[in-house]
Amino acid sequence: MIFLLYIIGILLFVLSFYFGYIVIIPFVLALLFLSLLLVDSKVFYFWLLSLLIAIRPITIDLFFWDDFIFGFKITHIYSFLLIALCFLAVFKLKVDLKSFNLWIIPVIFFLYHLAYFLNSLLNGNVYGSLEYFLRNAGGVPFFFAIGYILDSEEKFIKFLKIILIPLLILVFFSLVFSFYKIDELYMITGNQKQFWRLKLLYHDSAQLVIYLTMAFIILCYLYIKERKFYYLLFIYLTLIPIYATQTRSAWVSSLAVFLIFLIWIKKPHYLIPFIIFFILNFNSILERWNYAGIEFNEEAGFSGRVGLWKIGLGFFLSYDPIYKIFGQVGNIIAKGDFHNQYISWLVYNGIFGLVFNSLVLILLFIKSFSLTKNPMILMVYAWIMISGFLGNFLSMPNVVVFLWSILGYCLRNYPK
């Protein structure tokens, strides 16, 4: 019955593209009703959360990114639905939070960002406060819900494979359109020199490359565990559309992930196809990379990451001493995106927030990796921490869900 329910649900998602949101609302309400009144099974919540997370890249984020319903972004509604279901799973399954290693740290982290969320909300910044919550505190419910549900390595691998299937659909179409350009599927970056960046139907290239990199990391992990050739083939193929997005942070972080993968499997010769690809595209890679320098235009202001970092630091230095310590999260939308996670924390959460957020991530990483020696943790952290210097990937809700779900699994299912 559960499988039939999800087949119907996926069909309703597809139909909603043609007939509007009214088609899917009854299904969502039915799921909530069923979850609240009838089901307290790990199996049910495993499939419920796994499939709702898995279908997001090819439904909500792909088609409804800029759409609103009832005055709210559909992506926000969907994210809060997932968070609500995580809280529901924790309640219905009677999850013991203390069974998680370092359980108090995610709780404090959640409460800290919840306080900032409420402060921003009370100051009338509704949209900004919702964005802030999803980008920061929104991953913690997945830590406890997914971490409890994935009670074995077999389930963890199954969870990753469920997530991977829709991502491989994106890899396939991204690969096709990396060679066959259609204007609507690309965005253009640059002033003096224009760079065509693959984005498919997403809001921008960053959204696409996040999912491509997730697929890349999962494929690397599955190859480590199962050593099947087709995983290795997909690893190489996924690098092509990652390159086509022309996203420099993804280039660097994907290279770091790939090097960790090669060191882990002790197969340095697997780097040869990558080196050949790099040599063939060296001029275009260098040209795109050099665009990271400062440009100044009296109308447009600074462009390029260094210029954005200077703007962010300028905001921080202009603060009163109290705001330098605790930040000004209430103006999260007004100040914009600085393409650097650590500068964003400094501006919005102050010196205390920068140190606090960094320490939480570092402590959870050290504990989870020391317990599990799981290469997935190593690859995910290489991705998010390196990307943090060149973008705000760690504040993307989809990345937050992915990271905290993996941390929850590692810190719940291994002895203290």
Secondary structure, 3 states (H helix, E strand, C coil): CHHHHHHHHHHHHHHHHHHCHHHCHHHHHHHHHHHHHCCCCHHHHHHHHHHHHHCHHHCHHHHCCCCEECCEEHHHHHHHHHHHHHHHHHHHCCCCHHHCCCCHHHHHHHHHHHHHHHHHHHCCCHHHHHHHHHHHHHHHHHHHHHHHHCCCHHHHHHHHHHHHHHHHHHHHHHHHHHHCCCHHHEEEECCCCCEEEECCCCCCHHHHHHHHHHHHHHHHHHHHHHCCHHHHHHHHHHHHHHHHCCCHHHHHHHHHHHHHHHHHHCCHHHHHHHHHHHHHCHHHHHHHHHCCCCEEECCCEEECHHHHHHHHHHHHHCCCHHHHHHCCHHHHHHHCCCCCHHHHHHHHHHHHHHHHHHHHHHHHHHHHHHHHCCHHHHHHHHHHHHHHHHCCHHHCHHHHHHHHHHHHHHHHCCCC
